[in-house]
Amino acid sequence: MSRIPQQYSQTPPQIEPLDEERFAMRLSTNAPTVRERRETMSQEEFEKWCRERDPNKRKWRYNPKDGLYHPVK
């Protein structure tokens, strides 16, 4: 009897929220640039800017409660 390996039955890994330094590295920029963009753009503009720079074309959103950047589903 053939069995499906466990790795194929699991859901794909979720991208974890990132702190500002790691997030900036993901977007090939630096933390001051990320902060400046986040503070001067609307949320929609910031998400678009992130998507254009993200290697997987993901949108991201900053959460001031935890200080992390979260991928937008």
N, C-alpha and C positions, 0 to 999 in steps of 0.2 A: 504494500500500500504506500503510495507516494504521499509525502507530507510537504506542505508549503513551509519553507524556512520562516522562522519567526520574524526576521528582518523585513520580510515582504508583507506581513500581516499588520504591521504597525503603521500609524499615521506618520507622515513626514515630520521631521523635527521642526519645531517652531523657532523663528528667529527671536532671540532674547532682546529685551530692552538694553540700550547701551548708554553708558555715561558719555559726557560731552567729548572727552578726548578720543575714546574708541569710535564714537559716532563720526567725529571729524575725520579720523583715519579712513573709515569706510567710504566717506565721500571724497577722499583725496584732497582734503583741505585742512584747515587748522581750527582749533576751538574758538579763537576770537572771531573768525569769519562766520562760523556757525551761529554763534551768539548774536552777532550783528544782524545777520539775515533773519533770525528768529524774532528779534526785537523790532525790526523795521518793516517786515513783510506781514501781510495778512496770513492767517493760518492756511488758507487755500494756496496762496503764492508760495509760502514756505514748503508746503507738501509737494508742490510742483517742482520747485527748485531741488528738493531732496531727490525726487524721482528721476530727474534729469542727471543727477550725479551718482546715484546709487548703482552699483554693478548689476543688481537684479531688477532695477527699475521699480523699486518699492517707494511708496509714500511713507513718510515718517511724521510723527507728531510728538511734541514735547509735553511732558506732564510735570507741571510745577510742583505737584504734591510729592513726587519721589525724585525729581531732578533728572529723570531719564528720558531718552528718546525711544518711542515705541513704534514698531511697524504698524501701518494702517492696513486693516484687512479689507 
